[in-house]
Structure formats: structure tokens, C-alpha cells
Amino acid sequence: MTDELTSAQREYAGLVIREGVNLTPGQKLLIRCPLERADFARLCAEAAYDAGAEEVLFLWEDDALIRMKYLRAADAVFDRAAPWETGMLNDLSAEGACQLAIVGEDPDRMQGVDPGRIRRARAVRGRALEPFRERQTRNEIQWCVCAAPTCSWAQKVFPALTGDRAVERLWEEILRACRVRAQGSVEAWRTHSAALQRHVETLNALRLRSLHYSNALGTELTVDLPEDHYWAGGAERCIRNGIYFSANLPTEEVFTLPRRDGVAGVVYASKPLVLDGTVIEGLRFVLREGRITEVSARTGEKVLRDATATDAGASYLGEVALVPWDSPISQSGVLFYETLFDENAACHFAFGDAYPCIRGAESMDREQLLARGVNSSMIHVDFMVGTPDLSILGTTEDGKQVPIFTAGTWHDLPKA
């Protein structure tokens, strides 16, 4: 590994701590990371202590051990959550500790594993982590998801390369997507975040009632938006302490939520989705009154069906996100097999839990949010729908039709 790459990784770690979680003196930080990338976790920990962290704690993951467990552990294991993990996440989030997830899993790590075990483990873990999940969804804590390449992931993305060269190549793409440079990474990120905020302001000023999606894949979908919804993107505000943080590095999206019962039509995924260690291709959903009523896929259909049946909210959409087809990640031409990146190459939806982008949501309980059309679920799974020919037509509250996307990218919208 070159000195230049090592220096860039250190700069990236600083960006994650300063603009990702935006840790402030006296806060704790919990880092979840693949064991293979402990070197990058150490850089993040060093940057966190430099920023005044009280303590940095770790949860390590290993693809081989996780796969071994799903293949060989006693069946009863998958009906109970690990209290040491769920208790740690719930308790630290209650304290206001920052949360950093460094992703890098093998996209194929669960190939051949019994989907029923995956479904059961997801459900029981989701129930046990409900306090943590709700605090994160409501932005009651500062949290960030970033990435560091493992060998298996890198070779999935770049099959013509081997070993260290594949990892270095994926590092290059990750750093480029996050606008990391020798100097000025923080300034570059803030400039980008401000540009996303301008789109947010424009969309909020339009006061949209619904969106209609169409493209040559066959997507014909109408998405109603809840009353008093708002769009978000770029830096987000922690409601506990008012600190702004960036939940995803990288990000190219602006997003809101659909009305739970207000989505109808058919939608096709434009890119593969990696879900529970399985690559799902050719995803197709039919929705009526917000609910996914038909599910199909060329590969991984059983895993997809099980995911949409996790709980009552898993078969409804929870996020609407707009990303231009000509975004930098899309222009790279790289299929990352990792949602954190692939969702930032194209418009996407998520089925499952909704971020409560409703004015006044911080004072509402779950039942009140549900009454306002905000979906709730133990899962939140993004899938990409953007294409070079995607058209999105908005309808405002006063019935005016406004093009939002034409030919896969932003239409020339009126300024806020």
C-alpha cells in the first residue's frame, strides 16, 4: 500500500469523525467494523480521541464466522438475540453515544444459507434493538455509515483483479466518492452538502402532493406524500443536542417519505440489491394502497419475499430518494454490490421503516406517526430504481404538475 493511499485513508477517517458523526468533546463513540479492516477502525478511533472522545468502543464482525454460524449453529440460536450486543447498542444510544458503522461485507457471504434462519434472526434482533433503531431513525443520536474494502468485497466488484490490487482499487473508488483529497476534504464535503441543501429547499418550496415515476423498464408508480412532509439531504440535525452530522458517506440523495397507504403501481429495480448476504437481481414489486402485493426476482426471490414479510410494516415503502443518474458514483461505472454506494448512483426507494420527515414528528409517538402516514418496521431496505430515461412528474398541493426528473436527472426546477 502506497504512502499516498495511507495518507488518504487517514484524511478519510478524519472526515468520518468530523463531518460524519461530528463527534464533540466528552462523547462516546461505538464503531462496528469488519475485523479485516481493523486498521481503518484504528484510524477512526485516533481521530475520535483527537476530537475529544471520552471513550471509543468496538463491535467486530467477520464474514467467515458469521457464515459458519448460520450453517452450523443449533437451530434455536436463531430465535434469540445476543443480549451483549443488543444491550450495548440500546444502552449507548440512550446515553447519546455516537454510532459509526464501517461496512465492507462479502456480498455473497450468505449464499447457500437457509433463508428461514436469516429471516428468524432478523426478526428477533429487530425486536430487541427497537430502542436503538427508533433513536437512530429519529436522529436522537449522531450516526454515520461509511465503508472500507475487504478482500472478498473488492474481488466481487473487480473480478479481473486479485488480492491487494483489488482492495487498493476499491479504496480509490471509495475515497473518490467521498470527495477525499490530500487536503481540504472537509471543505469539499461541506460544499457538496450545501448543494444538496439547495435541492431540498427547492423541493420543499414546491409543496408536492405526489410523484409519478415511469421508465422503459416498466416502472409506472404513483407515490403520494404525507401532509406536512419535508425533504432532507446533506447534513442532518441531531434533535438531542442540535449538532449537524452526515449519516452516510458518501451521499448524493435528497429524500422524504411516502404516505404509507398512498403508493400504487409497479416498480422495477435498476441495479442488483445485496440483502442478508444474498445478491438479488431483477426485483419487481406491485403495490396497491401502499402495500407490496406481488414480489418477484430473477435471483434471491425467497430472501426478498422473507424480508418483505418480516413484520406488518415491511411490505410498505418507507423512503423516497432522488439521485441523478449522472451522479459521480454513477459516472464511475462501478457496480459496488453495496447499497451505501449503489443507492447514490440512482433514485431509490426503501421498503420498511420510514425516517419521520413530518413537521412536528419529534413530539409524536408511533401511533400518532402512523396516523399521519409514517410507516414503521424493524427493517429498512433500499433498492435502486433510477435509469437514464426515468421521468418523475410531481403534482403540487394546488394541482399543478411539475417535472422533477427528466431523462434520469434533475429537471430545471424553479428556485426556492
Secondary structure, 3 states (H helix, E strand, C coil): CCHHHHHHHHHHHHHHHHHHHCCCCCCEEEEEEEHHHHHHHHHHHHHHHHCCCCEEEEEEECHHHHHHHHHHCCHHHHHCCCHHHHHHHHHHHHHCCEEEEEECCCCCCCCCCCHHHHHHHHHHHHHHCHHHHHHHHCCCCCEEEEECCCHHHHHHHCCCCCHHHHHHHHHHHHHHHCCCCCCCHHHHHHHHHHHHHHHHHHHHHHCEEEEEEECCCCCEEEEECCCCECCEECCEECCCCCCEECCECCCCCEEECCCCCCEEEEEECCCCEEECCEEEECCEEEEECCEEEEEECCECHHHHHHHHCCCCCCCEEEEEEECCCCCHHHHCCCCCCCHHHHHHHCCEEEEECCCCCECCHHHCCHHHHHHCCCCCCCCEEEEECCCCCCEEEEEECCCCEEEEEECCEECCCCCC
